[in-house]
Amino acid sequence: MLRAAADPRYLSQIEITSGQEPKPWGLPPNAPAAGEGTGGIGGTDAVPIDMVLSADTATSMGLSVGDLVSTQALGTVRISGLFAAKDTHADYWQNNPSTLRVDFRDDGDHPPVYTGTGYVAPGTVAAFAQAGVNLTTTMWYPIAADAVTTDNARALAADLRGINQNQLSIPSDIPGVTALVSLQSQLDRAIDTSLARVAATVSLLSICVSGPIGVVLAVFALGVRAVIERRSAVLALAAARGASGRQLRGTAAVEGLVLGLPAAAIGAVVAALAVPVPAGAAAWLVPLLIGLVPAVLFAVLGGRRSFRTARRDLSARARGGIRLAASVLMIAVAALAAFLLIRRGRLDTPGFDPLLALTPLLLALAASVVVLWILPPALQAVAALTRRGSGLVAFVGTARALRDPALGVAAALAVVVGMSVAVFSSVVLSTVDGGSRAQAEHTVGADVRASGTIFTAAQQRRIAATEGVAGVAPIAEAGHLSLGLNGVTDDTTVLLTDAKSLHAQRAAVPADLGRKVDGRVPVVISRDLAQGRPVGADLRLGLLEVRVVGILPTDSALGPPDAWVLVDRAFTTDVGQGSFTPATLLIDLRSGADPAAVASAVRTTAPDAIVDDVAAELAAVQAAPTASGLRVTLIGGAVAGALLAAIAVFAGSVTASPSRNRVIGMLRTMGMSARASLALVAWEIVPIVGAGVVVGTLLGLAMPALVVATTDLAPFTGVEGTLPIRPDPAQLAVVLVGFLVVTGIATIVAVLAARRASPAAAVKMGAE
């Protein structure tokens, strides 16, 4: 069978490989109208119609240049030439696949049918119209994808939905005649999906960034404080010689500007070069504000009181009430934010959510407060044990950690946030990956799925013998029959299968569907048909007596979207079919088999089949820009959190070095070894880091539940509703070890840096 196609610009898309392009064909005088007489539209005396076919189509149909083909609709057609596409990946061929490949149909009950589509000369269409041939014109409107932005995408999707529901009036060459054209596009759905992915990415990005931003501010404060502490003697001398607090703060603020603004400007320029997209003034204002933070901190911490040497534990009781009130308030605010977020649920209009962005930071602050609450009792218990022992390092270390802790709220916040973001990123990644894989498996229905053509018994045997294939379950559609009893029936699609093969892949399908039960044919029905038809119900499928022995989810990826009945192939003739002709194969793979290699082998065995596999489906989902961007964001957030925590630990240790060095100097003069003095540094850091890691891990495990309940992750996975949280123990172990390694390196660096302190100099400075 041959079909004719015409395109005024088809020669720009093809290359004639043999023969010549078709010549225009004209309607002979006194030719019969379409459908009248014999010999096609031109009659028996008409000149053959020239047509060019693709080389692949001609090979499949056994045709060559010069052959004459008699057709019922067009009369005699002459193959004037063969062509090949200039670019098979061009959009043109995505819209015209039938002109490149033959359409093959084989239902098993009739001879195979080959249908090829070739090009006729564009001028031939006028003769077809004169003959009264029913012509169909298909037009494609390309989309300028580069012009679609987040600002106009929503409006474009709305316009496309309006176009899909209406017709366009297009003037024709015939006076007074207007053609009504119906437009169809799925671009609106693609835009909606893309916007939903962007919105979900923004939500997750705000969560990943809000905590580290708070840590950045804490690290800034620790760094500035470390600088001020190291210059305390100079600042004290300047104050003693008459420098006012305003002068000291002004000088410190200038230093902060010199340090902050150039770094912020460089960072903004690097970001603009890395992401070359139009940005408004706000995109440059944020880095400027961040660059001003060091100046503000220098001004606040550079006053007279910032460098006075005093024991902080002597005024602890005076500040205890204020700290307790502030701690309770912080925990209450965090709990309220979490409660409001959960009660509100998902926003109707997706996008940046201030409450969702702020809540993780508040929870991290509350967790940091909890760390500082639980740490003193634990240290007091350790101190009680060490007081009765003979070890000086443990006793002094716990005493200093209680009375003059080196790492305070800022360092605790950094460790908690860093650990929680790392764990949160790991759990969200494994949850999204698990959801994507589950959806891919659900969509494909097996490790590899082949469909779209009739598979012969020989093809099924070759596919089953392919390396890596564990089993093949064939499925065939056997038409439509009514299912029910006593006049209460539903129209259903009957599916035939080899129950034993399908049972090997899906345990819910009984393996013995091929044997009658009490004289009735056992069937499995889709869940949407189960209303009033429980397992064990005796029904009629057409005229066949059946019994329901199983119910499966409606969307089981067996073929039809709903209302189906599964019957074993042993009853093929009972449901009115002459033979079992499967058009779908569900292919199960052995462990470790390569899905791509198996899919390629299936395409070789059945060239006309549509082959899908779970790995390719999952790769297509993960290749989307928003999905890859989400992955980079989560991994980047985890790495940034760990690095910021390490910096905070080191900066906190440096800040506490003057007080620590005075104590170590005194102890060294009393005979303490250098190794024991370095152990005191570890005592300052390890307890709060350990507590922060534990609390941060618990917070990181809890935060994904908050996100899943308030953020729609379906655009990344395709799974509707709430995703089950899937933490990956191996991945979490890697994250935990990596975080401990990074913070451990920071601890070691801080300990090694403490070796540079001179005991004599520390004692002398303390005496002064």
Secondary structure, 3 states (H helix, E strand, C coil): CEEEECCCCHHHCEEEEEECCCCCCCCCCCCCCCCCCCCCCCCCCCCCEEEEEEHHHHHHHCCCCCCEEEECCCEEEEEEEEEEECCCCCHHHHHCHHHCCCEEECCCCCCCEEEEEEECCCCHHHHHHHCCCCCCCCCCCCCCHHHCCCCCHHHHHHHHHHHHCCEEEEECCCCCCEEEEECCCCHHHHHHHHHHHHHHHHHHHHHHHHHHHHHHHHHHHHHHHHHHHHCHHHHHHHHHCCCCHHHHHHHHHHHHHHHHHHHHHHHHHHHHHHCCCCCCHHHHHHHHHHHHHHHHHHHHHCCHHHHCCCCHHHHHHHHHHHHHHHHHHHHHHHHHHHHHHHHHCCCCCCCCCHHHHHHHHHHHHHHHHHHHHHHHHHHHHHHHHHHCCCCHHHHHHHHHHHHCCCCCHHHHHHHHHHHHHHHHHHHHHHHHHHHHHHHHHHHHCCCEEEECCCCCHHHHHHHHCCCCEEEEEEEEEEEEEEEEECCEEEEEEEEEECHHHHHHHCCCCCCCCCCCECCEEEEEEEHHHCCCCCCCCEEEECCEEEEEEEEECCCCCCCCCCCEEEEEHHHCHHHCCCCCCCCEEEEEECCCCCHHHHHHHHHHHCCCCEEEEHHHHHHHHHCCHHHHHHHHHHHHHHHHHHHHHHHHHHHHHHHCHHHHHHHHHHHHHCCCCHHHHHHHHHHHHHHHHHHHHHHHHHHHHHHHHHHHHHCCCHHHHCCCCCCCCCCCHHHHHHHHHHHHHHHHHHHHHHHHHHCCCCHHHHHHHHHC
